């Protein structure tokens, strides 16, 4: 009788362990931290993209500034030659004037491009400053959430380990023959297979049990099964 009662207690412990294992995989603070971590990764990706856009704009600006210096230098040299009196040919003078005009057009275009890049960089800098502040806030919240998640996980893990140790201790007190029958029956039933019968009802399917079953359940060494769900009956009154 006592062995059967312990077997039922073992089953209930194992059900608690399974439930705790499921809870361990679905701790709210852990799930929230995982979601926040994902959001933070996406945020940092966006931040890195903006930083890369800034670097590319700065690189482009430097390139155009160098190009502007070259064009400006060429205009200056061409003008000096144009007005120095060295060139006497009208055709060559006309060609040089057209060249200067073309370079001045390039110079104006480069200046506009540089101005546009400067305005863009100023805008990006302002945006980045806002993003950096947001990043610090998100980091702080993430660290706080991480600590909460770790504490909750450790607490749940500790509870699970206590249940597992209790289960091992209880299983060590049950006869091996009964344990083997229990595990075979449990596997076949796909879950709980030992019913604590109370007040004449099966504790699993809640079907009324014949009065003769009570006497049989109280008979040492007698294993009685519910005719409806097939569970091994253990007197619980």
Secondary structure, 3 states (H helix, E strand, C coil): CHHHHHHHHHHHHHHHHHHHHHHHHCCHHHHHHHHHHHHHHHHHHHHHHHHHHHHHHHHHHHHHHHHHHHHHHHHHHHHHHHHCCCCCCHHHHHHHHHHHHHHHHHHHHHHHHHHHHHHHHHHHHHHHHHHHHHHHHHHHHHHHHHHHHHHHHHHHHHHHHHHHHHHHHHHCCCCHHHHHHHHHHHHHHCCCCEEEEECCECCCCCCECCHHHHHHHCCCCCCCECCCCCCEEEECC
